[in-house]
Amino acid sequence: YVGSLGWANYKTGQFEHALSDLLRAERLMKRDGNLGPEVLDHLAQTYFRLGHRDKAIECIRRAMEPAPK
């Protein structure tokens, strides 16, 4: 639900709050081994809106990596 909250904050223009929530979602999903490309894509879009182009590109690269088998 944290990722969804982050995306809702993004959609309402609250990019700083979105970033905080999406980073938390990333940590939680990594810990549980469930990190998928959707959260990374949302992070990339948020970083881009905040002017952090390098971080946005890195998230997109990570999202495009093949899933571990």
C-alpha positions in Angstrom: 0.0 0.0 0.0 2.9 2.4 0.5 3.7 2.4 -3.2 0.1 3.2 -4.0 0.2 6.0 -1.5 3.3 7.3 -3.1 1.8 7.2 -6.6 -1.4 9.0 -5.3 0.9 11.7 -3.9 2.6 11.9 -7.3 -0.7 12.2 -9.1 -1.8 15.1 -6.8 1.5 17.0 -7.4 3.0 16.3 -3.9 6.3 15.1 -5.3 8.4 15.3 -2.1 5.8 13.1 -0.3 5.6 10.8 -3.2 9.4 10.3 -3.2 9.4 9.5 0.5 6.6 7.0 0.2 8.1 5.4 -2.9 11.6 5.1 -1.4 9.9 3.4 1.6 8.0 1.0 -0.7 11.3 0.2 -2.5 13.0 -0.7 0.8 10.1 -2.8 2.0 9.8 -4.6 -1.3 13.5 -5.2 -1.6 13.5 -6.7 1.9 10.7 -9.1 0.9 12.2 -9.9 -2.4 9.2 -8.4 -4.3 10.7 -5.3 -5.9 9.2 -5.0 -9.4 9.7 -2.5 -12.2 6.5 -0.6 -11.4 7.8 1.0 -8.2 11.1 1.8 -9.9 9.2 3.4 -12.8 7.2 5.5 -10.4 10.4 6.5 -8.6 12.0 7.5 -11.9 9.0 9.7 -12.8 9.1 11.3 -9.3 12.9 11.9 -9.5 12.4 13.4 -12.9 9.7 15.8 -11.7 12.0 16.9 -8.9 14.8 17.6 -11.3 17.0 14.6 -10.3 17.6 13.3 -13.9 20.5 11.1 -13.0 18.5 9.3 -10.3 15.6 8.9 -12.7 17.8 7.3 -15.4 19.3 4.9 -12.8 15.8 3.8 -11.7 14.8 3.2 -15.3 17.9 1.1 -15.9 17.2 -0.9 -12.8 13.6 -1.4 -13.9 14.7 -2.8 -17.2 17.1 -5.4 -15.7 15.9 -9.0 -16.0 14.3 -10.4 -12.9 16.6 -12.8 -10.9 15.8 -16.5 -11.4 
